[in-house]
Amino acid sequence: FLAVGAAAATAAAGAFLLTKRIADQGDRMIKHAQQLGLQVEQYQKLDFAMKISGTSIEEQTGALNSFQKVARDATSGTGTAAEAFALFGVTLKNNDGTMKSNNQLLLDMAEGYKNTPDGIEKSSAAMDIFGESGGKMHQFLKLGKTGIAALGIEAKALGGIMSEKAAKQSEEFKDAL
């Protein structure tokens, strides 16, 4: 009976550690998604597409933070940032005048980037928008909106997407420990 009890205790400890590891991942993910102005599902889909492209959303945090700041600054319609977005054909606001979501802006940016001929002006504009990491975003951005969306669908089909609800529960579980 002692061996059975030890095995049960080991199994329970293993189950707890697995649950904690998943909760840690969900907690980190929801906090990082919020920092980047993304929903958890969008965050994971973008991360999957970035990983296929040779980078990750964590590696590109600086670039994505720069993207948010530059997009906000460019809404005035003047300066280098506004010119860079214009080069890629990206409008920053919806038809009703509200600012587009970070996810929509990033997808629009990828589409514009894909459709812009290669050259120094394209590279320079990407760096104006994403900072020094602009070059590292090249493979991801050249997927365009459709390519990124297709990879997001693939990530979901592979079961690699945690729901917003599950991520929130992970955050609550982690906070309760």
C-alpha positions in Angstrom: 0.0 0.0 0.0 2.9 2.3 0.6 4.1 2.0 -3.0 0.6 2.8 -4.2 0.4 5.9 -2.0 3.8 7.0 -3.2 2.8 6.5 -6.8 -0.4 8.5 -6.3 1.5 11.3 -4.6 4.0 11.4 -7.5 1.2 11.5 -10.0 -0.6 14.3 -8.1 2.7 16.3 -7.9 3.3 15.8 -11.7 -0.3 16.9 -12.5 0.1 20.0 -10.4 3.5 20.9 -12.0 1.9 20.4 -15.5 -1.0 22.6 -14.5 1.3 25.2 -13.1 3.4 25.2 -16.2 0.4 25.7 -18.4 -0.9 28.4 -16.1 2.5 30.1 -16.2 2.4 30.1 -20.0 -1.2 31.5 -20.1 -0.3 34.2 -17.5 2.8 35.3 -19.4 0.9 35.3 -22.7 -2.1 37.3 -21.5 0.2 39.9 -19.9 2.4 40.2 -23.0 -0.7 40.3 -25.3 -2.1 43.2 -23.2 1.2 45.0 -23.3 1.2 44.8 -27.1 -2.5 45.8 -27.4 -3.5 42.4 -28.8 -6.1 39.8 -27.9 -4.6 36.5 -26.7 -5.7 34.6 -29.8 -4.3 37.3 -32.1 -1.1 37.2 -30.1 -0.7 33.5 -30.6 -1.5 33.5 -34.3 1.0 36.3 -34.9 3.6 34.5 -32.8 3.1 31.3 -34.8 3.5 33.2 -38.1 6.6 34.9 -36.7 8.2 31.6 -35.6 7.6 30.2 -39.1 9.4 33.3 -40.4 12.4 32.8 -38.2 11.6 35.1 -35.2 9.1 35.3 -32.4 6.7 37.8 -30.9 8.9 37.9 -27.8 12.0 38.7 -29.8 10.1 41.4 -31.6 8.6 43.1 -28.5 10.8 46.2 -29.0 9.8 46.4 -32.7 6.1 46.0 -31.9 6.3 48.6 -29.1 8.0 50.9 -31.5 5.2 50.1 -34.1 2.5 51.2 -31.6 4.2 54.4 -30.6 5.1 55.3 -34.2 1.5 54.6 -35.4 0.1 56.8 -32.6 2.5 59.6 -33.5 1.8 59.3 -37.2 -1.9 60.0 -36.8 -1.0 63.7 -37.0 -0.3 63.0 -40.7 3.1 64.6 -40.7 6.7 63.5 -40.2 8.8 60.4 -41.1 6.4 57.9 -39.6 3.4 59.2 -41.5 5.5 59.1 -44.7 6.6 55.5 -44.0 3.0 54.3 -43.4 1.9 56.2 -46.6 4.7 54.4 -48.6 3.1 51.1 -47.6 -0.4 52.4 -48.2 -1.4 51.9 -44.6 -4.2 54.1 -43.2 -4.2 54.4 -39.4 -7.8 55.2 -38.8 -11.1 53.4 -39.6 -13.7 55.1 -41.7 -15.4 56.4 -38.5 -12.2 58.2 -37.5 -11.2 55.8 -34.7 -7.7 54.4 -34.6 -7.4 50.9 -36.1 -6.5 48.0 -33.7 -2.9 47.0 -33.4 -3.7 43.7 -35.0 -5.4 45.3 -38.0 -2.6 47.8 -38.4 0.0 45.1 -38.3 -1.9 43.0 -40.9 -2.3 46.1 -43.1 1.3 46.9 -42.7 2.3 43.4 -43.8 0.1 43.6 -46.9 1.6 46.9 -47.8 5.1 45.7 -47.2 4.5 42.6 -49.3 3.3 44.7 -52.2 6.0 47.4 -52.1 9.0 46.8 -54.3 12.2 45.9 -52.5 14.8 48.7 -52.2 16.4 51.1 -49.8 13.3 53.1 -49.4 11.3 50.1 -48.3 13.9 49.0 -45.8 14.4 52.5 -44.4 10.6 52.9 -44.0 10.3 49.6 -42.2 13.1 50.7 -39.8 11.3 54.0 -39.3 8.2 52.1 -38.2 9.7 49.1 -36.3 13.0 50.6 -35.2 16.2 48.7 -35.6 14.3 45.4 -35.6 12.6 46.4 -38.9 15.0 44.2 -40.8 14.3 41.2 -38.6 10.6 41.6 -39.4 11.2 41.2 -43.2 10.3 37.5 -43.5 7.2 37.9 -41.4 6.0 41.1 -43.2 6.5 39.7 -46.6 3.9 37.0 -45.8 1.3 39.7 -46.2 -2.2 39.7 -44.6 -3.3 36.6 -46.4 -0.2 34.6 -45.5 -0.3 35.6 -41.8 -4.0 34.8 -41.7 -3.4 31.4 -43.3 -0.7 30.6 -40.7 -3.1 31.7 -37.9 -5.7 29.2 -39.2 -3.0 26.5 -39.3 -2.0 27.2 -35.7 -5.6 26.9 -34.6 -6.1 23.7 -36.6 -3.0 22.2 -34.9 -4.5 23.0 -31.5 -1.8 25.5 -30.6 -4.2 28.4 -29.6 -5.2 28.9 -26.0 -8.6 30.7 -25.7 -8.9 34.1 -24.0 -11.0 32.4 -21.3 -8.3 29.8 -20.6 -5.5 32.4 -20.5 -7.6 34.5 -18.1 -8.2 31.4 -15.9 -4.4 30.7 -16.0 -3.7 34.3 -14.9 -6.2 33.9 -12.0 -4.8 30.5 -11.0 -1.2 31.9 -11.0 -2.3 35.0 -9.0 -4.0 32.7 -6.4 -0.8 30.7 -5.8 
